[in-house]
Amino acid sequence: MSWRIEESVPLTVMRELPSGWAQTCVTRPPRDVPVGELVAVLDEAARVLRADGPLWLSFPRGGTSQRILDLLAEETAWTRIERPWIPAGNVALFAKQARYLHQHRLLAPVAIERRRCASPRHGLDRTRVPRRAFCVPASSQDRAFSEGLVDWCVLTSTAMQACGVCGAPWRRVPAATGRSERWRRACPHLNGRGRSLVIDPYCGRGSTGLVAQRRGRDFLGIEQSGALAAIARRRLSLAWSEAVR
């Protein structure tokens, strides 16, 4: 697995990336980013991602801008996918195809009800999502992305393996037993040594990168703030050193 943090202006880096290169984009933009710049960056993300690559766009609680969502749907190649099983109201799913199919079999489309998490380790500031292995912060005003929520987004939109030649992700197919599953190549190359690539143009402290690294995905993060980029590199380096021990 590999990761990289670019300390630069997100729009500049995104314009230099090749088309159809990454598999998914999971990001939470800061509150102070100009609307025009954000739309331009996410428009470039549509070019950088593969045809079946989705965009997971999160906002801090209370900071969701309907104007931004409307501009993305009107002025870019993105189409918003409305699904009742998206785990949080401040997370929007966009795809370049109106009929977007999730890959993760365990996350079936079900109605989601919230209740307080009873874990004493979490306290009363978390909300438990039934049938899910994570807790979403009840009051998240900072830029830090809930790692459990990022983990859900990464698992549902990236494959475990990808082609090492063309980068095409393997596809999940159900086995004959019904409960088990297997992966099948989606391209003619007999190569499965590639990894899915997750990008985050506003990576902040690198929470998305930590999840991608933990799940065996490659990661590219972009952060304009030097202080936050240094924190993200330190966190990812520490996680990398612990993983290779």
Secondary structure by P-SEA (a helix, b strand, c coil): cbbbbbcccaaaaaaacccccccbbbbbbcccccaaaaaaaaaaaaaaccccbbbbbbbccccccaaaaaaaaccccbbbbbbcccccccbbbbbcccccccccccccbbbbbbbccccccccccbbbbcccccccccccccccccaaaaaaaaaaccccbbbcccbbbbbbbbcccccccccccccccccccbbbbbbbccccccaaaaaaaaacccbbbbbccaaaaaaaaaaaaaaaaaaac
